[in-house]
Amino acid sequence: RMAKAHGFFSTLAATETGMTFEEQKRFVTIVAEEAGEDILVSTTLLMDSFEQQAAMLAHAQTAGVDAVLLGLPANFYPRTSKEVLDALAALIESTELAVVLYPSPHFNLQRLHPSGYPLDILEALAAFDNVVGIKCGEMALFEECHRRVGATVQVQTPVERSLPNAVLRYGQQWMGAGCYEVLQSPEKPYVVDMFRLLRERKVDAAMEIYWRLTPARVTFEEQFNKTVMLGTYNWTLQKYYQWCVGGNGGFTRQPAMKPHQHEMEATKMGFRMIGITPRQPDAEFYTGRTFFTGEGTGTAAGGGPPAGAMGDGPPPWLAKP
């Protein structure tokens, strides 16, 4: 619902966020049902095994998902590029869904190519009819992918900072997925407007928005880059960004990164400096808006019932029989 309110044409169900596999499938189903015909839905294939990748791919197609972001299991340790190609090709051939390739440097494939992804397999993967795009954040790798297969598939960067160059010089038609809620609100959809203006070649108006977003961009990048280089994302902080502009909030299941008050204050200041008033109070984020009562603090999602985690006496779900 919030993705629709922000003006996005698609939303990604990020399943690699502390859920069991059965919960992941249910989550994807809920997102697809809620989306209806109003917005496209994709999901990540970053499971614990190729067997789970195949099972989620089949489930996604049945659930009404439109596309998948195709990555690799964390415990996959190929010795050759051909192993990577064969594994990905088998998944691509098994589905009618649109596939976006994900040549992330965090799959530990530097032994196959210094970029972190075996570039010699790109042409073979892009040749499949249902491979429609490549998500690539690092700009040298973006250039390499564009040079090799840009005439066949849509190579796109999700990095908002790179958007003017990617659209004006490379003709990028879409971007994401990414936590763009940190740079806009439903009432002030800055990134959506900037992207549209760049596509329309109304560059002066687009760049006016780009420069206005500088305070929030700098804050976000300072927070984001610390964890992304470790091969993960701070899901909790990203949920905080979303909560600040209308999302539900709450924590993912442990292990989960903990937001510090100085990070939250910096985030809110970034919003204020681009003309957006962030949601209050922070206590609501910790329980999630759905469960917040305004009295005390409940537990985060996945950590037990929401009421009574703090206050007078033990909560009923913790009391002895």
Sequence and secondary structure as in RCSB ss.txt:
>XXXX:A:sequence
RMAKAHGFFSTLAATETGMTFEEQKRFVTIVAEEAGEDILVSTTLLMDSFEQQAAMLAHAQTAGVDAVLLGLPAN
FYPRTSKEVLDALAALIESTELAVVLYPSPHFNLQRLHPSGYPLDILEALAAFDNVVGIKCGEMALFEECHRRVG
ATVQVQTPVERSLPNAVLRYGQQWMGAGCYEVLQSPEKPYVVDMFRLLRERKVDAAMEIYWRLTPARVTFEEQFN
KTVMLGTYNWTLQKYYQWCVGGNGGFTRQPAMKPHQHEMEATKMGFRMIGITPRQPDAEFYTGRTFFTGEGTGTA
AGGGPPAGAMGDGPPPWLAKP
>XXXX:A:secstr
 HHHHHT SEEEE  TTT  HHHHHHHHHHHHHHHTTTSEEEEEE  SSHHHHHHHHHHHHHHT  EEEE   TT
   SSHHHHHHHHHHHHHT  SEEEE   GGG  TTT TTSS GGGHHHHHTSTTEEEEE  SHHHHHHHHHHHT
TTSEEE   GGGHHHHHHHH      S  GGGG  SSS HHHHHHHHHHTT HHHHHHHHHHTHHHHHHHHHHHH
HHHTTT   HHHHHHHHHHTT      SSS     HHHHHHHHHHHHHTT    S HHHHHH TTT  SSS    
TTSS SS SSSSS  TTTS  
